[in-house]
Protein backbone atom coordinates (compact mmCIF):
# COMPACT_ATOMS: atom_id res chain seq x y z
CA UNK A 1 0.00 0.00 0.00
CA UNK A 2 1.38 3.42 -0.86
CA UNK A 3 1.16 6.47 1.38
CA UNK A 4 1.87 10.07 0.50
CA UNK A 5 4.23 11.44 3.14
CA UNK A 6 4.32 15.05 1.97
CA UNK A 7 2.85 17.09 -0.88
CA UNK A 8 2.44 20.60 -2.16
CA UNK A 9 1.34 22.35 -5.32
CA UNK A 10 3.84 24.55 -7.15
CA UNK A 11 2.18 27.10 -9.41
CA UNK A 12 3.05 30.05 -11.58
CA UNK A 13 0.06 32.39 -11.66
CA UNK A 14 -0.17 35.33 -14.07
CA UNK A 15 -2.56 38.19 -13.38
CA UNK A 16 -3.27 40.07 -16.61
CA UNK A 17 -6.17 42.10 -17.93
CA UNK A 18 -7.54 41.82 -21.47
CA UNK A 19 -5.16 43.42 -23.94
CA UNK A 20 -7.89 45.29 -25.81
CA UNK A 21 -9.31 46.95 -22.68
CA UNK A 22 -8.22 50.43 -23.75
CA UNK A 23 -6.85 51.26 -20.31
CA UNK A 24 -3.54 52.99 -19.64
CA UNK A 25 -0.50 50.96 -18.64
CA UNK A 26 -0.58 52.42 -15.12
CA UNK A 27 -4.23 51.46 -14.68
CA UNK A 28 -3.60 47.92 -15.97
CA UNK A 29 -0.68 47.49 -13.57
CA UNK A 30 -2.77 48.76 -10.65
CA UNK A 31 -5.64 46.37 -11.51
CA UNK A 32 -3.24 43.45 -11.82
CA UNK A 33 -1.61 44.25 -8.48
CA UNK A 34 -5.03 44.48 -6.82
CA UNK A 35 -6.10 41.14 -8.29
CA UNK A 36 -2.88 39.48 -7.11
CA UNK A 37 -3.40 40.91 -3.62
CA UNK A 38 -7.00 39.60 -3.55
CA UNK A 39 -5.66 36.16 -4.50
CA UNK A 40 -3.13 36.21 -1.64
CA UNK A 41 -5.74 37.55 0.80
CA UNK A 42 -8.06 34.69 -0.22
CA UNK A 43 -5.35 32.16 0.60
CA UNK A 44 -4.87 33.72 4.03
CA UNK A 45 -8.61 33.87 4.65
CA UNK A 46 -9.04 30.21 3.73
CA UNK A 47 -6.07 29.37 6.00
CA UNK A 48 -4.20 27.73 3.13
CA UNK A 49 -0.52 27.37 3.97
CA UNK A 50 1.58 28.90 1.19
CA UNK A 51 4.95 30.39 0.39
CA UNK A 52 5.63 32.85 -2.41
CA UNK A 53 8.90 31.96 -4.12
CA UNK A 54 8.89 34.93 -6.51
CA UNK A 55 6.64 37.85 -7.39
CA UNK A 56 7.48 40.02 -10.37
CA UNK A 57 5.97 42.41 -12.86
CA UNK A 58 6.50 41.95 -16.57
CA UNK A 59 6.91 44.83 -19.06
CA UNK A 60 3.33 44.37 -20.30
CA UNK A 61 2.01 45.14 -16.80
CA UNK A 62 1.09 41.62 -15.75
CA UNK A 63 1.96 40.34 -12.27
CA UNK A 64 3.55 36.90 -12.07
CA UNK A 65 3.62 34.92 -8.82
CA UNK A 66 5.51 31.64 -8.29
CA UNK A 67 3.91 30.02 -5.27
CA UNK A 68 3.98 26.80 -3.25
CA UNK A 69 0.81 25.94 -1.40
CA UNK A 70 -0.54 23.02 0.54
CA UNK A 71 -2.20 20.25 -1.43
CA UNK A 72 -5.03 19.88 1.06
CA UNK A 73 -5.47 20.37 4.76
CA UNK A 74 -4.74 16.72 5.56
CA UNK A 75 -1.39 16.21 3.84
CA UNK A 76 1.88 17.16 5.50
CA UNK A 77 3.88 19.78 3.58
CA UNK A 78 7.12 18.34 4.85
CA UNK A 79 10.34 19.88 3.63
CA UNK A 80 8.65 21.78 0.80
CA UNK A 81 8.31 24.92 2.92
CA UNK A 82 11.72 24.75 4.64
C-alpha positions in Angstrom: 0.0 0.0 0.0 1.4 3.4 -0.9 1.2 6.5 1.4 1.9 10.1 0.5 4.2 11.4 3.1 4.3 15.1 2.0 2.9 17.1 -0.9 2.4 20.6 -2.2 1.3 22.3 -5.3 3.8 24.5 -7.1 2.2 27.1 -9.4 3.0 30.1 -11.6 0.1 32.4 -11.7 -0.2 35.3 -14.1 -2.6 38.2 -13.4 -3.3 40.1 -16.6 -6.2 42.1 -17.9 -7.5 41.8 -21.5 -5.2 43.4 -23.9 -7.9 45.3 -25.8 -9.3 46.9 -22.7 -8.2 50.4 -23.8 -6.8 51.3 -20.3 -3.5 53.0 -19.6 -0.5 51.0 -18.6 -0.6 52.4 -15.1 -4.2 51.5 -14.7 -3.6 47.9 -16.0 -0.7 47.5 -13.6 -2.8 48.8 -10.6 -5.6 46.4 -11.5 -3.2 43.4 -11.8 -1.6 44.3 -8.5 -5.0 44.5 -6.8 -6.1 41.1 -8.3 -2.9 39.5 -7.1 -3.4 40.9 -3.6 -7.0 39.6 -3.5 -5.7 36.2 -4.5 -3.1 36.2 -1.6 -5.7 37.5 0.8 -8.1 34.7 -0.2 -5.4 32.2 0.6 -4.9 33.7 4.0 -8.6 33.9 4.6 -9.0 30.2 3.7 -6.1 29.4 6.0 -4.2 27.7 3.1 -0.5 27.4 4.0 1.6 28.9 1.2 5.0 30.4 0.4 5.6 32.9 -2.4 8.9 32.0 -4.1 8.9 34.9 -6.5 6.6 37.8 -7.4 7.5 40.0 -10.4 6.0 42.4 -12.9 6.5 42.0 -16.6 6.9 44.8 -19.1 3.3 44.4 -20.3 2.0 45.1 -16.8 1.1 41.6 -15.7 2.0 40.3 -12.3 3.5 36.9 -12.1 3.6 34.9 -8.8 5.5 31.6 -8.3 3.9 30.0 -5.3 4.0 26.8 -3.3 0.8 25.9 -1.4 -0.5 23.0 0.5 -2.2 20.3 -1.4 -5.0 19.9 1.1 -5.5 20.4 4.8 -4.7 16.7 5.6 -1.4 16.2 3.8 1.9 17.2 5.5 3.9 19.8 3.6 7.1 18.3 4.9 10.3 19.9 3.6 8.6 21.8 0.8 8.3 24.9 2.9 11.7 24.7 4.6 
